[in-house]
C-alpha cells in the first residue's frame, strides 16, 4: 500500500507553452519563496506532465519563468526516478555521449536524435527548501539535461545541427500547433 499523496493529484493541468513562444527562450529566475504557491506550482507541473504523458516538465513550459522542474522518468535499467528540483544547477554531465531519440512536450509529436551525456548530476532544493542532489544515468540523465536546458532558455532543437535541425523545424512549422 502506498503512503502519502500521489504527485499532481491536487494539481491542475495547465496549457503547455509551445515552440516559438518567447517564454521557452529566456532564462528562468531563481525561486526565492518556498511557500504554498511553489508547492501548488509543483503539483500543477506533475498534473500537466502526467496529462501530456511526459517524463519531465519545466516551469517555463507552463508559462512560469521560475527555475523548477519535475520528473517521473526511468533510467536504462528501467528504475523509476520520481521527484522535483527547485533552483537546479547541472553540476556534472559526463561519460559517454549518445545520440538518442528526444522529444519535448513543447514540440508535441516530434522527436530527433539528440546527443547527450549518459551521466548527469543536478543539485538544487526541494519544495520545502531542503538541499537535494539527483544523479542520473542513461535516459534519466538525458531527462535531467533536457529539463535544465529549458530553465536556461533552451530546447533540444538547439543541440541539433544540419538536416536533423532543419527537419524538426520544418515539421514544427507544419504541425497544427505550430501555425
Beta strands, then each sheet from edge to edge (+ up, - down):
strand 1: 56-58
strand 2: 68-74
strand 3: 80-103
strand 4: 111-125
strand 5: 131-137
sheet 1: 1+ 2- 3+ 4- 5+
end
